Amino acid sequence: MVTIKPKKGDLLIAEPAIIGDLSFNRSIVLLADHNHDGSIGFILNKPLEYTINDLLPEVEAYFRVYNGGPVEQDNLYFIHKVPELIPNSIEISFGIYWGGDFNKVVELITNETLKEKDIRFFLGYSGWDANQLEQELKLNSWVVSENIYKKAIIEKDYQHFWKEKMLELGGEYIIWSNAPENPNYN
């Protein structure tokens, strides 16, 4: 399950050691791109208080919006699993796609062809410069894991996702699965 070198489509699981990092504490990031120039990903388990309707009042749908990461938080991004419906999508892996024709997305949501289980919206993204992610991996900030959920990751419940991954990793991670998010609450 655990891999050493990250690749596009993998999950980055925040190590318990990065407690206090407001952006990444207990985060699970889907790597949308990873190459010699850097890496881009979206945090899958940090919902915001917004729905798509809050950001785009003309869209009468209430799909949840997530905090994708600390970069460009004033921009809306999305991943989905319906490339046949959304032109100009870029495949990440395992049937998960990034971006595409946003006007088409709005049209598909409006006519109820596109469902919340097909798409996930993010404000911002997570980004790393060339070699930055590798440095963070050497510092044990992240565990790299294969995306065993494939395209169903879009529907994955966010509430206990990090805890589930800690339990799957086993060993010393099991104790962290029940630790409070803020150690001061202990």
C-alpha positions in Angstrom: 0.0 0.0 0.0 2.7 2.5 1.0 5.0 3.7 -1.8 8.3 5.6 -1.4 8.4 7.9 -4.5 5.3 10.0 -5.2 3.6 9.9 -8.5 0.6 11.6 -10.1 -2.6 10.1 -8.6 -1.0 9.1 -5.2 -2.3 10.3 -1.9 -0.1 12.2 0.5 -1.1 11.5 4.1 0.0 14.1 6.6 2.3 12.7 9.3 1.1 13.3 12.9 4.3 15.2 13.4 3.0 18.2 11.4 0.6 19.2 14.1 0.2 22.9 14.3 0.3 23.4 10.5 -3.1 24.9 9.9 -3.2 24.0 6.2 -2.0 20.4 6.4 -2.7 19.1 9.9 -4.4 15.7 9.4 -4.7 16.3 5.6 -5.0 13.8 2.8 -3.9 15.3 -0.5 -4.6 13.9 -4.0 -1.5 14.6 -6.2 -3.0 16.0 -9.4 0.5 16.4 -10.9 4.1 15.5 -10.0 7.1 16.1 -12.1 10.6 17.5 -12.1 9.1 21.1 -12.0 7.1 20.5 -8.9 3.8 19.1 -7.6 0.2 20.1 -7.4 -2.5 18.5 -5.3 -5.9 19.0 -3.6 -6.7 18.4 0.1 -9.6 15.9 0.1 -10.7 16.1 3.7 -11.0 19.8 4.6 -14.5 21.0 3.8 -15.3 24.7 4.0 -18.5 26.3 5.1 -19.3 27.1 1.5 -21.4 25.4 -1.2 -21.0 26.0 -4.9 -24.2 28.2 -4.6 -22.4 30.5 -2.1 -19.7 31.1 -4.6 -21.8 31.1 -7.7 -25.4 32.3 -6.8 -26.6 31.5 -10.3 -25.9 27.8 -9.7 -28.8 26.4 -7.7 -26.9 23.5 -6.2 -25.4 23.0 -2.9 -22.3 20.9 -3.6 -19.8 21.2 -0.8 -16.6 23.2 -1.4 -13.3 22.0 0.1 -10.1 23.8 1.0 -7.8 22.5 -1.7 -4.7 24.1 -0.1 -3.0 27.4 0.7 -2.2 28.5 -2.8 -4.6 30.7 -4.8 -7.5 30.3 -2.4 -9.5 32.9 -4.4 -9.7 30.5 -7.3 -12.1 27.6 -7.7 -10.8 24.2 -8.9 -12.4 20.9 -9.4 -11.7 17.2 -10.0 -14.3 14.8 -11.4 -14.9 11.4 -12.9 -17.0 12.3 -16.0 -14.6 13.3 -18.8 -17.2 12.3 -21.3 -19.4 15.2 -20.0 -16.7 17.8 -19.4 -14.5 18.7 -22.4 -10.8 19.6 -22.0 -10.4 17.6 -18.8 -6.9 16.4 -17.8 -6.6 12.8 -16.5 -4.9 12.5 -13.2 -5.1 8.7 -12.9 -7.6 5.9 -12.2 -10.5 7.7 -14.0 -10.0 10.9 -12.0 -9.9 14.1 -14.0 -8.9 17.7 -13.2 -10.5 20.8 -14.7 -12.2 21.2 -18.0 -14.8 23.5 -19.5 -16.2 25.3 -16.5 -19.2 26.7 -18.5 -20.1 23.2 -19.3 -19.9 22.2 -15.6 -22.3 25.0 -14.7 -24.7 23.9 -17.4 -24.5 20.2 -16.3 -25.1 21.1 -12.7 -28.0 23.4 -13.6 -29.7 20.7 -15.7 -29.0 18.1 -12.9 -26.9 15.9 -15.2 -23.8 16.4 -13.0 -24.2 15.0 -9.4 -22.2 15.8 -6.3 -20.8 12.2 -6.4 -19.2 13.0 -9.8 -17.3 16.2 -8.9 -15.5 17.8 -6.0 -14.8 21.6 -5.8 -11.9 23.3 -4.1 -10.8 26.8 -3.2 -7.1 26.9 -3.7 -4.6 24.1 -4.2 -1.5 22.6 -2.6 1.7 23.3 -4.5 5.3 22.4 -4.1 8.3 23.7 -6.1 10.8 21.4 -7.7 12.2 19.0 -5.1 10.2 20.7 -2.2 7.9 17.7 -1.8 10.9 15.3 -1.8 12.5 17.4 1.0 9.2 17.3 3.0 9.2 13.5 2.5 12.7 13.2 3.8 11.6 15.2 6.9 8.8 12.7 7.4 6.0 15.3 6.9 4.1 12.9 4.6 3.4 9.3 3.9 2.9 8.5 0.2 0.1 6.0 -0.4 -1.4 4.5 -3.6 -5.0 5.7 -4.2 -6.7 2.4 -3.6 -10.1 4.1 -4.0 -9.5 4.9 -7.7 -12.2 7.3 -9.0 -14.4 6.6 -6.0 -12.1 8.9 -4.0 -14.3 11.8 -5.1 -17.2 10.3 -3.1 -15.0 9.4 -0.1 -16.4 10.6 3.2 -14.0 13.2 4.6 -14.8 13.0 8.3 -12.8 10.0 9.3 -10.5 9.7 6.3 -7.3 10.6 8.0 -8.0 8.3 11.0 -8.8 5.4 8.6 -5.5 6.0 6.9 -3.6 6.0 10.2 -5.3 2.7 11.1 -4.4 1.2 7.7 -0.7 2.3 8.2 -0.7 0.4 11.5 2.2 0.2 13.9 3.0 3.5 15.5 0.3 5.3 13.5 -2.5 3.4 15.3 -2.0 5.5 18.5 -2.3 8.7 16.5 -5.7 7.6 15.1 -7.4 8.5 18.4 -5.4 11.5 19.4 -7.2 14.8 19.5 -6.6 17.1 16.6 -5.3 19.7 18.9 -3.0 18.1 21.6 -3.9 20.9 24.0 -7.4 19.3 24.3 -5.9 16.1 25.7 
